[in-house]
Amino acid sequence: MGSLRRVCVVLLMVLVLVSAANAGDWPQFRGSSRDGISSETGLLKQWPKEGPKELWSVDGLGTGYASVSVAKGLVFTTGLIGDDGCLFAFDLEGKPRYQINYGPEWTDSRNYPSARTTPTIDGDRLYLMSGQGRIACHDVKTGKPIWHVDTLEKFKGRNIRWGVAESALIDGEKVICTPGGPDATIVALNKMTGETIWTSKGLSEASAYCSPILVERGPNRLIVTLVEKSLVGVDANTGQVLWTTPHEVSYDIQAVSPAYGDGVIYITNGYNHGSFGFELSPDGTSVEQKWAEKSLDVHHGGVVLVDGNIHGSGTDGTWTCIDLATGKVEFTDKLVGKGSVIYVDGMLYGYSEKGQVGLIRIKPAGYELVSSFKVTKGSKEHWAHPAISDGRLYIRHGEVLMCYNIKAQ
């Protein structure tokens, strides 16, 4: 029995270590649950005046607004070099592991040529969606291509003004993407082979710069996303279109993934379109608008849902806290200005389009900008969302990726 007990203790320790190692992963766009939130703890609650210590940086990523994924002890991102997209992998010390060409990228010189797709890591495979609608699967360790599908060609989709800007979603055996074809606005492919599992028959709208999310409601599992002129809910298992609700905005830019909590779907758009709450039926098969509010109009920086409240920054740079259940504005502040947001270990992390990174505390009656620093490396727009993994903050600015130590001593 003593020997058996020792074996059990060892196995338990291994499981705890594996769990701890995985707890810090940021394996896809906006984290493990695609909501900009991580359960990681043990991070600094205040930074030095000059900002957290930079551990390393890498240059030469090409043009890109992609964020990073961190998993399997590697850091992944994409960039546009020449006319092609490149997949980059670095170890946790910033040393290159590989650089793989994944095919034609978005190169329209009038409309922000760049790579936008953040790699999605699933086991020993990696998935990405180019600005030309080409979804590809690669080996995580080597970057070797495994399969690809030109979805615009296969599903007769049309590209959109600023090119497809989507990060693929994994659901069980399926990889979900939005080529925007006839009866195929959303499709599910076999993640191992690329073969078609289902298409969204009856839904034929174009894509709209949005990455889909997975919602569980009652007995059903839904793919929820914004497409060209609608908010839609599709059965994740079959592709059946459960509901659509019209939602037309300026330039058809639906660039913020919906947020979800307690039966309410939240969406927001820039250009003064504001915010909306939609209540899902108990089984998820229908939806009804619950409230509308004009204060928070997020362009493409994302939002986070914390303790029943939505947080994000609007087009004019105002940060706003909205009660998800009612749409009531709780408080506002300027903080670091317009940009992207994530939430980790009790703090908001804002990255503004002017290059300011802020550590923000949520108080009962308002925000507190605890610390901030300026990103000085890289060029062009500050549009990539930040990521955090294992006590490290990753900031992408154009051709440069920076890694900062934010772990508490």
Secondary structure, 3 states (H helix, E strand, C coil): CHHHHHHHHHHHHHHHHHHHHHHCCECCCCCCCCCCEECCCCECCCCCCCCCEEEEEECCCCEECCCCEEECCEEEEEEEECCEEEEEEEECCCCEEEEEEEEECECCCCCCCEECCCCEEECCEEEEECCCCEEEEEECCCCCEEEEEEHHHHCCCCCCCCCCCCCCEEECCEEEECCCECCECCEEEECCCCCEEEECCCCCCCCCCCCCEEEEECCEEEEEEEECCEEEEEECCCCCEEEEEECCCHHHCCCCCCEEECCEEEEEECCCCEEEEEEECCCCCCEEEEEEECCCCCCCCCCEEECCEEEEECCCCCEEEEECCCCCEEEEECCCCCEEEEEECCEEEEEECCCEEEEEEEECCEEEEEEEEECCCCCCCCCCCCEEECCEEEEEECCEEEEEECECC
